[in-house]
Amino acid sequence: MSTNLSKHKKCKGCGMYLSSNPNDLAYTPDLKLPYCQRCFRLKHYGINSKTEMAEFTSDKVLKELKINNRDWIILINDILNIDFEIIDQYKKHPNLIFVFNKVDLFLSDFNYSKINARVTNLLQTYGINKPNIIITSTRNNYGIRKLFEFIDKIDWNEKTYFIGKTNSGKSSIINALIKYSGSVITPLTISNYLNTTIDVKQIKLRKHCIIDTPGYNSKHSILSNLIELTDVGSITNKQKIKALTFQIKEPQAFIGDSLFWIKAECVQNGLLIFYMPNKLKIQRTKIINLERNLKNPLNNHYKTKNNERKEHTFDLIPQSKYNLIVEGLGMVVVKGIKKIQINSFANVKISLLSDWII
């Protein structure tokens, strides 16, 4: 670590100690400034730099994180990209709150109590009985008051850690809590890019100490296969998602650019609803035309670094409804389908939920 560090001042964005060394991650030309140069550029220009260094540093910080049984964990998941590995990792912690975020990005008038009930059923399949669940949206502040009131009841000498996958919305939720509490605190840096937070940040929320942590980097996310940062930003963009609905009466294929393709077979009437980023083009085609369309340059907008692919096949009950999750990308609601095949990068985790959320 560089010796040119400000030992008493951390960057308000990433949480690292500010440094006057240009080679350091948290370099700043002026140690009196609140942000390092990287976070300043992220905040004002949307420019992300030193990404590999940021990922390495955040992973190291998470490995060294020490949480005792008296502390509380606010475990945050993007509702369209639920991380079951993190749930398994922390599900036995005695003081645990499950927060499912970004519901507003795909549904504006959905019954939140129904989502709560369905997520409860899902967690129970993982052996978690009577889970504490809060559904949140930082776009319309849904659930923020409930979360704040819960934290406010925690003993003042117990720490509260915000934990989740990178870009799950941890810092955005903390900013919403800061605003709701009326605290005069500089907002945390947020962006559409991965690893915005790369060190722990302690925030005084009235009498409580809440801790923002770096996001977990998933090797099973589709984002890990993208080369261009602008492509990552377009997929993690926080714009409201417009669902794409397709009804089928015969076998059909669907192409998600160069990221995935799906084959679906129905009995009579099948339904597929894609909840994925708006900039991702979903093309429908007959199965006999799939190979030809996959070679079409118009279906290859993304530059990827992994050419190894894997196909997943699921035999379904046509009368049942399922959620097909492509980690890092989104979800497909499936109904009336007897068989579905999905092809994507070999490292990408594909999950099929019979305890459907949507």
N, C-alpha and C positions, 0 to 999 in steps of 0.2 A: 504493500500500500504506500502511496506517495506520502512524503513528509510535508507537502505543501497543502495541508488540510486545515479547515476551520474546525477546531475540536469542539466548538460550542454551538455551531450553527449548521442545521441540516437544510437541504433543499426542500421547499414547501411542496414540490411536485413528486419527485421520486423517493425522497426520504433519506438520501445519502448525505454524508458530510460534504459540504462544498469544498472545492479544491481549486487552487490557482495553477495546477499542472494541466496543460492542454491535453495530455494523454489520458487523464483520469476521466472516468465516466461522468462524474459530477463537476466537471470543470466550469468555472465562471471567470470572466475577465475582471470581476469586481466582487470580492467576498461580502460586500455589504448588500448585494442584491438578494432577493428572496428565492430566486430560482437558479439552477444551473443552466448552462447554455442549451443542453439537450432538451430540458423541460420547457425552457422559454420558446424554443423553436417549435416544439410540439404544441404548446398552448396557443401560440399566435399565428403559426404558419402551417401547422400540420405536417412538419418535416420530422421524420424519425431517423435517428442515427445511432451508431454503435449498438446495433440490435443484438449481435452475437454476445458481446460483452455484457449487455443488460440481462440476457437470458441466463448466462452462466452465473452472474452475480445473484440474481433473484433465486435461482435453484439452490445456491450455496446458503443463502440466508434462511430459506425454508427448512433446510436440513438441520440447521443449528437452532431452530426455534424451540424454546422450552416452555411448555404450557403445563401448569399443574392442575390438579383435579378441582381446585377451588375456582379457577378461572372459568369464564364463559366463552363459548365459541359460537359466533354467528356464522353459520355455514351457508354461503351464498351460491345459488345455482341459477344459471340462465334457464328459464323454463323450456326452451327449445333445444338446449344442449346440456341436459342433466349429466353430471359427472358421477357415475356410480362408484368409481374407484375412490374418490374423495369421501363419498358417503360411507363406504366400507371402512375407510381409514379412521374416521372420527365417530362412527355411530355408537361406540361404547363410552364416549366421554360423558360424564355424569351431568354436565351443565351445557346443553346443546340446543340451539335454536336453528331450525331449517328455514331459510329464506329463499323463496323462488321468485326471481326477478324478471323484468322485461315482458310481463304479460301484455302490457299495453301495445307492444310493437306488432302484435298480430291479431289482437282482438280488442275492440273498443267497448262493446256492450255485453261482454261475457259475464255470466254469473260467477263471481269470484268464490262464492261458497261451494259451488260445484267443483271448481278447480281444486280447492282445499280438500274436499272429500276424496277426489280422485288421487291426488298426491299422497294423501294419508294411506289409501289402499295400496299404492305403489310402495311406500316405505315399509308397510307392514309385511310385504313379501320379502323384504330384506331383514326381517326379524326386529323391526323397530316398532314397538307397541306404544301407542299414545304419544306420537311425536309432537313437539311444539313446532307449529308451522305458521309462518307469516308470508302472505302473498304481497309483493311490492311492485310499485311502478314509480320511477323517479320522474316520469313524464307528467303524470297527473297527481303525484304524491300519495297514491293509494298505498296504505299500509305503513307509511312513515310515522304517523302519530302512534299507531299501535306498537311499532318497534321501539320508538323513543320511550313510551310509557313503560315498556318491559325493561329496557335498560335502566331507566330511572329507579326501578325497584331493586336493582342489584346492589349489594353492599358496596360502599364506596371504596373499600380496600381490595376489591376483587377486579381483576383486569378483564376486559372484554375484547376478544380477538375476532376480527373480520377475516374470514378465510374463504377461498374459492379459486376457481380456475381463472387464469388471466382473461380480462375483458368480460368478466361475469357481472360487473357493475358494483364492485365493493366501494370504490372511491366515490362513485356517483351517489350511492346510498348514504355514505358518511356526509357528503356535502349537503344532502337533503336534510339529514339529521341536524347538522350545524345550523342550517337556515331555520329549521323549525324551532330549535332551542333558543334562537335569538343571540347565540354566541358571536362575539366579534373575533372571528378566526379567518385567516386567509384560506380560501377554498383549495382543496386538493386538485392537482392536475388530472384531467381526464382526457382520453383520446380514443380514436377508433383502432389504435394500434395495440399490439401485444406488449406486455412488460412496461407499462407506463410507471407503475410502482415497482421499485427494485430493492427497497429496504423497508424495515419496519418504521412506521410513523406513529408516534403517540399523540393523541388529540385529547385535550381536556374538554369534555362535554359536560358543562356545569360541574358537578362534584365527581364525575366518573372519568376514568381513563380508558378510552377506547383505542384500539391498536389496528391500524391498517397494515396488512401484510402483502408481500408480493404475490402475484397470481401464480398458481401452478401451471407449468407448461406441459401440455399433453403431447406425447409422441404419437398418440392415436388420433389426433385431430387432422382434419383435411387441410388446415391452415399450415401445418408443418411441411406440406409438399409444394407450397407456392414460393416462387423466387422473388417476384416483384412485390415491394411493400405496398404499392398502390392497389394491387389485387387483394392483399390482406385487408387493407382499409375499406375496400368496396364491399367485402363480405361481412366485416364486423361493423359496418355502418349502422347507426342507431335509428335509421328511418323506419317509419311504420311499414310493416310487411303487408303486401297485397297478396292474399291467398290465390293460388291458381288451381281451379277445379276442373277435373277431366272426368267425363263419364265414358265408359267403354262397354261395348257389347261383344267384342271379339278380342283376341290377343293383341296387345299393343306394346310399343316400346317408347320410352321417354329418355331424352338425352339432356343431361345437365352440363352442357359445354364439354370440356375435357375432364371434368371432375368425377362424373359417374354416369351410368346408364341403368335403366330399369326395364325389365320385361314383366308384364302382368297378364295373367290369364283369369278370366271370370267365368261364372256359370251362366248367368244371364246379363244382369246389369251390375257393372263394377264402378267403383268410385275411388279416385285418388285426388287428394288435396295437398298441394305443396306449400309449406310454410318455410320459404327460403328467401335469401336476399333478393331485392327487386332487380338488381343488376345482373343476376344470374338468369340467363335465358334457358327456359325449359322447352324443348322441341318434342312434339309428339310425332310418331311415325309408325308405319307398319313394321312388324318384326323382320319381314323379308328385305326391307330397305335399311335396316339398322346399320349394317357394316358400311354401306355406301355413305350414309349420313355421318358416321363417326369420322370418316376421312375428310369430310368437308371442312375447309379452313374456317368457315363461319362458326363451326362448333369447337373451335380450338383457340379461344381468346386468351386463356391463362397459360403462362409459362410455368412449367412444373419441373421439379428436380428428381422425381421418382417415377420411373416407367413401369415398375413392377405392379401388377394388378392382381386382384383377388375377387372371385365371384361368390356371393352368398345366396343360397336358395332356401326359401321358406315355404312349407306347405301349410295353408291356412284353412280355417273354417269359414266358408263364404258368408255365413250369417253373422259372424262376429266382426268387431271393429278393432283395428290395431293402429299403433303409432310406430312408424319406422324412423329411427333416429340415425342420421349421418353425423357423427361427431364433428363439431366445428362448423357445420353448415346449416343444419336445421332438421325439420321433421316432415314426414309424409303421412297423412291420415289415409288409411286403407280400409275399404269396406266392400263386401261383395266379391272379393278376390279369392280364388282357390290356390293360386301359386304365384309367388313373386320372386324374381331374381334381381339382384343388384350387384353391379360391378363397379369397384372403385380402387383406390390405391391399397396395396397390401397392408399397410400399417394402419389404415383408417378403421376405427371401431364402428360396426354397424349393429344397432340394437333394435330388437323387435319387442314392443311392449303389448302384452295382451290386456294388462291393466291400463287401459288408455287414459291419457290426460286430457286430450282434446276430442 
